[in-house]
Each structure stands twice: as structure tokens, then as C-alpha cells.
Amino acid sequence: MLHHVPILREGKPYRSLQSVTLCHHRTRQPIAEVSQAHPGLIGRDLRTSFERRRRFEGMPTRDLLRVCRDAARHFLEDSLPLGDAFQSPEDYVRHLSATTGMPEALCRQNMGKIVRVLTEMDRVLAGLTRGLDLSALDGGQGMGGRGDASFQARADCFGAVLPSNSPGVHSLWLPVIPLKVPLAVKPGREEPWTPHRILQAFIRAGCPAEFLGFYPSDHAGAGEILRRCGRSMLFGDTSATRPYQDDPRIEIHGPGYSKILLDEDAAGKWEQHLDLMVTSILENGGRSCINASAVWTPRHGREIAEALAERLGSVPALPAEHPDARLAAFANPQTAERISTLIDQALGTPGAQDVTAGTRAGGRVVRLDGCAYLLPTLIRCETPDHPLANREFLFPYASVVSCPQAEMVERIGPTLVATAIIRDESFARALMASRDIDRLNLGPIPTCQVSWDQPHEGNLFEHLYRRRAFQLVDESASASALADSSILGNPSHGDFRSETRKPDIP
């Protein structure tokens, strides 16, 4: 059956004259026709964002937290609308696996991540807001239970330009709904399934459909969302995110370059941490920005690399339906070939070795039932200067980099997650002070272990809201007194001050 994935305009399905066909990664048979939103349509819809956000402000946050909990149940258990049909949870898993190549077992695992975030949204918001009483967002103009708590939304609509690599990343934009900002979502080309299903779950749970937009589109449509929305998040590789790198309205989610760092003491006991290294590299098929793409160590680099290669090299390519499948197929086989060629070309520079090459009978690219897989690859780099020492690819790839402990902090470069297994207190202080690390795990915590109340790569609440100076006449002042224009407008009332600021437009 060929499914239709519609545009959602204020939550209502819309079939476009232009569509893109998604095919099964193995059979190449068409799975779905996805309606495409052109920039003009997106621009027209976003013109009404201000009015919709004002209506959104009137919903109590406690009600939206209930909506999130109910949406978790609907997302996990219900058959939800998909064009002119309905999609069951098992249909969702099959569709997702079919177009992305991700094993069905990993699709279900990522489904659980989304459910957990929706279910525990109160805890997530407590982490994002640093424990703010969320009633401070319920006053329409930002005034909460305390007279000095005033928050102003920086945007009338939040744009999310999303990837196709892993469904788990959609957990990052879910708090936008209880934070009362309308959404404009542009899904990844091969992965419209997860964001569409999430939005349908929100609608069934009672979130007004008018606050939800779903716009499958090309690069021009993505650019329109980023231009029109006051605040956005953008996922992509370096080439896609570079033009927006200095735009404060856009939260960039690019390559993570996450790392495991060993000090002299931990390097001497590296065998104790081998399981943690394997998990950090291999979890979720190595497709997440929080997967470790490097292990930095002051010594025993060769031994660590060989042990990791032995463990990673034993992971086979299996069909997506297999319950033990841990590697994702590439929907476009040429992508796998191109990545492998890039690695081999870089290995032409002296100082690096593919240690996993000795653990496999053939090459890095494996063909199975018409699909292309990249087998886990472990590169040993003699110094941090090698081109492969700080690279990231869309499969279980990592380098073991030899580097003196005293040089690590200065040389690791941008790092989304750093797991530092260390005993040296001065090294720990240096890592704490490093501006290159977004999320620091001190101790044996896998890089891919996420605590959703401890945000990384930006804070969504701070991205969406700013706190402003605000004073009341006194704590017992009534709402009617505040509404009295003679009080607000008469400068003779010396104990009341108001401050006017320019709009927060970069």
C-alpha cells in the first residue's frame, strides 16, 4: 500500500500537487508519497503566528503537561491518522525502518526515548528552567505567582529543521509545546514518520491543532522556516549549518565529535572501561551526535585500539527485521561507498591505521539482500594531528588518539559530550573550565547516556524566553490596580518603575 504523508497546516492535513516518493531501503519499492510545501505556502501560514501564540498563552501549563503525558500513550499505543488512513505502532516501526534502514529493534528503542521524555516532561522542564514555577508562564504577559518573575517569549513560532539519522533527536523539540510556542516542523527527507506521528499524538491528547505545522520541503522550504520563525533549531552536517553558525535565532545541532578522555591513571586500567567505550561507540547504530567518535588516551593507545577493534569487528550486518540487528543499512548505497572512500583516502596520510581491517574478511562496505552496510571501524591515530583523529560518520566509527594528558584540554576541539574517566583533580578543573565541551560527564558514564533534565547543546527554555526586569507597586497590589492606567501612566508614583526595551530582534 502506498501511503500519503500530508502537510499539516495548523494541524489540518493538506495534499500538495508536488510530492516526493519514499522507497524501501532494500526492495526499492515505493512506500509513501510525501506532499511538499513550497516556501510561499510556508510563508503564508507563518504570517498568523502572532495570533496563534497569543491564543496558546491562555492554556495553563499544567494542562499542557497533561497533554504531554496523554500524547506519550497515544504515540506508543494508538493507531493515528496518516493521510487518508491510520498508522498503528507496528506500522510506524516498519515504515520508519523501511525508509531509513534503521533496524526495527532500534526504532522501538528510540520510540521509548520519546515516550519517556513526554511522560517526564515536568522533570525535563524543571531542568530547562532551573526549577522555575511554571505558573510564571501562565499570565499572558509573563507575570507569575511572584511579582518579580516576568518572562517574554522571543518568538511567535518555533521552527525545527530535522534530520533523518535517528528518531531520538525529536525528543529535543518536544518541550516547545508546554512552553506555549506554536511549531513549524520540517522533517528529514527519509524520516517524516516520527514528527508526523508525534504531532498527531499531541492533537489526539487535546493540544489545539492550530498550533502545529508540519512542512515536508526542500532546502528552500527549510530556509523559509529559519527566516520566518523568531527561534529555530537546525540539524545537519557542517556544510548545512555553517551559513547559520552566527545567527543567535538558530540553535545549531551539527556533528557532535563526542569523546572519551582517559587520564594517566585510567589509561593504566583501560580494561575496566572497555564495555563503556564499546557502548558509547555502538549504541543506536552509531548514528547519534552523542555517540563517541574518539577515545583520547595518554598511553596504551595500541592495546585499547586492538581490544576495541576485536569487540566492534564482531558486530555483523543483519537484516532490519532481525531482533539482534545493531547496524543500520544506508537508504542510498552510494552514501556508504562515499564514506568508506573518504576514510581510505585519509588513511593515506601517515600516522593512522584501520585496526578493524584485520577483523573482517572483506571490505568495510558489505552488501546484504541488496542493501549497503558500513561495518564498525576503529582507527588508531598516533597524534591528534591526523585527519581521522577528530572525524564523525553516520555509523559506528571511532578513533583512538594518543595524546599527552597535559595537552588534551587544548587539543580536543569542539566536543558535544565528553566522558572523562580521571582521578587528577587539576585535570578535572581544566575540563570544567573548557568552553569546548557542551556536556561533561565526570566518571564512567557512557557518552550516549542522556539525562533529559540536564540539557546539552543549548537550553531550549533560554532560547525561547528571556527574563525581563519587572516590578509591582507592592506584593498585595491587585490586578485591578495594575490595570488602572492612572497608576501605570503617572510618573508621580515613585515606587513603580517600568522599563521599555527594544524588541529582541538580532
N, C-alpha and C positions, 0 to 999 in steps of 0.2 A: 504493500500500500504506500502510495506517495503522499506524504503529509504536507500540509501547508503551515508554515510558521508566519503569522501575520505581524505587521507593525501594530503596536498598541499606542493609539493616540488618546491621551487622557484615559488610559485603561481599556479603551474600546478597540476591538480588532479591526484592522483595515488591510484590504488586499491591494497591493500596488500592481501597476501594469508591468513594472520591472521586477525581476526576481533572479535569484541565484540558486542553482541546483547543488545540493549536497549529496555526495555519493558515499557508499560503504567503502571503508579503507581497504577491504580485502577483495570484495567482489566487483567493486566499481559500479554497482547498480545504484540508480538514484534512490535516495531515502526521503528527501524533502525538497520542496520549493520554498525559499525564504524571500518574502517580499522585501524590497529595498526602498528605503526612504531617501529621497533626494534632498539636497541642502535647503531648497526652497520650502519644502514641506516642514522640515525640522524648524526652520526659522519662523514660519508662521505659528507653529504650535508653541514655541518658546516665548512668543510675544505676550502671552497671557500668564506668564509665570508669577508675576507680582500678585495678581488677584487670587490665584490658586494658593500661593503661600499664605496670604492673609487669612484665607479660609482654614488652612491647615493649622494655623496658630491657635484656633479655637478648640482644638481637640486636646483634652488633658493627657499629659504624658503617661499617666497610669493606665489609661485606656489603650494607648499605643503599645505599651509593654504587654498588655494582654493580647493585643493583635499579634505581636511577635510570637508569643507562646502558642497561640492557636495556629499561626502560619506554619510553625515548625511541624505540628501534627499533620496539617493538610499536605505540606511538601513531602513528608515521609510516607503517608498512608493513602492519600486520596487519588482518584482519577481527576485530573484537572483539565480545563479547556486547552485545546491546541488547534487553532483554526476552527474548522467545522467538525472536529472530532474531539475525543478526550484521550489523555495520556495517563496511563497507570504508572505507579512507581517502577514496575519492571520494564514497561515500555521506555520510560525515561532512561534507565540504565542501559538498555540495548541501543537506543538512539545515540546516547552520549558516546558509548564505546564505538559504535559503528562509524561515526564521522571523525572522531579524534584519534582512534587507535588505542585509547587507554583501556587496559584490562577491566573487565566488569567488576572484579573484586575491588580494584582501586576506585572505580566510580562509586561503589557503595560506601567505601571508606570515606570518600570526600563528601558524600551525601550526609554522613554522620557528623562531619565537621560543621556543615551549615546548620543542621538541626540543633547542635549543641549551642552555637552562637545565638540562634533565635530564642532558644529556651532560656538561656542565661543572659539575656540582653540587659537586665538590670545590673548584673555584675560587670558586664562589658562597659556600660555607660558610667558606672562608678569609677572604673579605671580611666576612661577617657576624660571625665570631668574632674577627676581627683576628689570624688566624694561629694560633689555639689548636690544640694537638694534640688531635684529636677523640677520642682514646682516653680523654680525661678524662670523656667521657660514657658510657663502657662499663663502669663499675664498679658499676652498680646503685644505689649510694648516692652517686655523684658523685665517687669518688676515682679519679684517673687515674694516669698514669705518674709524675707528680711529687706528692709528699706534700702540697704546699700548694695543689693545684688541686682544688677541690671545687665542683661546680655542682648546683643543685637546681632541678628543674622547677617552674615556678609554677602549672602546670595539669595536670589529668589528661586533658583533652581540649581540642583547639583547634577553635573554631568559625569558619567562613568564610561570611559572608553576601555573596553575589557578585552582580555586575551582569550586564547583557545587552549592554553597549555594545561591548566588544572582547574577543576571546578571549585577547589577550596579557596581560591582567591576571591570568590564572590562574598565570602564572609566579611571582607573589609569594607564593603559599602552598605551592608545591611543596617548599621546604626543610623543611616540618614533618615529612615522612616520615623523612628521615635524621636529624632532630633527635629522633626517637623519641617523638612525642606523637600519640596517636590523633586522627583527624579527624572532624568533623561538618560537612558541606558543605551549604549551602542555595543552589542555583543561581538565577540570574536567571530570570524567568518565560519569556522567549523564548529563553533560551540554556542549556538543560540539557545540550546535546550535549558541550561541551568538558570540563566537570568529570567527567561520567559516563565519557567515553572515557579520560580520564587515570586515573581510579581503576581501570577495567578493565585498562589497560596495567600499572599497578602490580601488580595481582593476578596477571596472566599472568607478570610478571617475578619473582614469588616473594615479594612482600610479603604477609604473612598478611592475609586478607580481614577478619578480626575487628577490625582497627584502622581500617577505613574505613567511614564512614557518609555516605550521600547522601540528603538530605531535601528534595525539592521541596515548597514550602509557601507559605503566605501570610504576611502581616506578623506574625500571632500565632505562627506556627512560627519565624520569624526571631527574634522576641523571646525565645522559649523557648531557642533556641540561645545567644543572647547572655547570658541569665541563668544558664544551667546550666554553660556552659563557663568554666573559670577564665581563659582568654585567648581572644580572638577578633579578627578583622578584619572591618570593616563598610564596604561600598561603597555610596555613594548620594549624592543631592543634599543641599543644606543642610537641607531640611526633614526628611529621613530620618535624618541623622546628628546633628542638633542635640541631641536628648534624651540622647545618649551622649557628648557632647563632653568632659565632665569625668570620665568613667569610665576609670580607668587600666587596667582589664582589657581595654579595647577599643581597637584600633588603627584610627583613622578614615581612610578613603580617600574624601574628598569632592572637590569641584571643585578643580582644580589652580591655576588662574589663572597659568599659566606665562608667562614673559615674555622678550623680548629687550631688552637695555638697551644703548644706544649712548652713549658719551661724546662730548665736543665733537670729538675727532679722528676717531672712527669715523663720526660723523654727516656729516662733510665728505667721507667716502669711502664713502657708503652703497651706491653702485652695486656695489662689490666684494662686498657681503654680501647682495645681493638673493636669490641662489639659496638661501642658508642660511635666510633669512626664509620663503621660499615652502615649502621642505621642512618647516620647523618647524610651519607652519600647516596644511599639506595632508596630510602623511604619515598613513597609516592612516585616511583619510577624515575627519580632524579629530576623531575620536571619543575620543581618549585625553586623560587629565588632563595628560600631558606635552606635548601639542601647545601651541604658543604661541598665546595668546589676546590678546596685546598686544605692540606694539613701542613702546618709550619712547625718545624722542629729544629732545635739546635744540634742534635746528634741522632744517630741511629736511623737516618733517613732511608738507607738502603733496606734495612731489616723491616722497617714499617711499610715501605712500599711493596716489598715482596709478600709480606703477610696479607696486606690489603688486596693485592692482585690475586692471590690464591683464593680468598673469600669471594671477591667480586667476580672473578673469572668463572666461578662455578654456577653463576646465575644464567639459566638458559632462556632463549626466546621461546615463548609458548603462545598458542592462540589466545585471543582476548577472552574467550569463554572459559578457559581453563581456570580452575579455582586457585591454582598456585602461580598464575602469571604475575610477574612483577615488572616486566618491561613493556613499554608502550610501542606499538607499531607507528610508523610515520605515515600519515594520510597521504603525503606526497613522497614517494620513494626517492625522488631526486634530492629532497632535502637531506635525507640520511647520507647519500653519496657525497653531497657537497660538504657536510660537516666532517665526514671522515677524511676527505681530501684536504680540508683546512688543517686538520691535526697532523696528517702526514707531511704536509709542506712545512709546518712549523718544526717538526722533528728533524728537518734538515739542518736546523741551527744546532751546533754542538752544545752539549750540556744537559740533554734530556733523553729519556728512554721510556718507551711504552712497555712497562713491566708486565702488563696483561697479555702482551703479544705471545708470550711463551706459554700461556694457559689455555689457548684456544687453537683448534686445528686449522681453521681458515682465517679469513679476514675479520675486520671489525664489523662490517655490514653483513647481515645474514638475511637471506630470503626464505620466507616460510609461507606457504599457501598463497603466494602472490604478494606478500607484504614484505616491507623492509624494516629491519630492526637494527639498532646500534647496540652492540654488546658493551657492558661496562668497561670503562677504560681508565687505567691508573698510570699516570705519568710521573716519573721521578725526575725532579729538577735539581741540579746541583747548586744553583743560586736563584735568588728572586728575580734576576735579570732576564731569565729565559722567557720567550713569548708565551709559553704554555703555563708559566707559573701562576698567572692570575687571569685565567680564562673561565668562561662558563658556557656550557652547551646544554641542549634540551634532552639529556639522557644522563645516566649515572657516570659522570666524568669527574675526576679529581686529580690534583697533582699533590705530590709530597715534596715540599720545598725545604731545602736545607738553608737555615739562616741563623746566625748567632742571636741569642736571646736579646742582647743589648741593642740589636738593630731592628727587631721585629716591629715595634710600635711605629717607627718612622717609615717602614717599608711596606706594610701590609696594604696600604691604599684603602679606597672606599670599601667598606665591609658592612653589609646589612646585618648579619648576625655573626658574632664572634664567640665561640665557646672556648674559654681559657682555662685549661687544666694546669693550675700553677700553685706553688707554695710561696713564691717570692713576693713579699708584701710591696716592695718598691715597684716590681713589675705590675702588680695589680693596680697600684695607684696610677701608674703611667697609662694603663689601659683605660681606667676610669676617666682620665683626663683627655683621652684621644677623641678628636672630633671626627675621625674617620669611621667610627663604629656607631651604628644606629641602635643595635641591641646587644648587650653584653651579658653573657652567661658566665659567671664565675663558678667553676666547678664542672663536674662531668654531666652536663645536660646536653642532649642532642641538639644540634642547631635547628632541627625541624620540630622541636617540641615548643608549641606556642601556648602562651598564657594570654587569652584574649582580653583580659583586663590590664595587660601591660602592652600597650600598642608599640609597634615598631614602624619605621619608615613614615613618620608623621603622625600627628594626632588629629583624628577626624573632627572632634569637637572644636579644637582650637582653629582648625582650618575653616570651619563653618561659622563660628561665632567669635565675637570679640566682646570683652567686658569693657564697659564704659563707666566713667565717673557718674554717680547718681546720688542725690541727697534728698531726704524728705524734710518737711518742716520739723516734725518730730515723729517718734515711733507710734504715737497714738493718733496721728493725723488720719482722718477718714478719707475714703475715696472721693466723697463729695467735695471735701475741701481741696483736694488736689485738682479736681475738675473745675474748680472755681477760677475763671480766667483772671479775676482781680488779684488772686494770690500769685498765679504764675506770671502775670504780666506786670505787676507793680514792683519796681526795683526798690521800693522803700522797705520791703520785707527782708531785712538784712540777714536773717538766719536761713534763707532759702537761696540756693545758687543753682543755676542751670548752666550747662555748658553745651555749646553748639560746635560740632565738628564737621569737617568736610566728609562727604561720603567716602567709604573705604574702597576707592577705585584706583587700582595701580596705574 
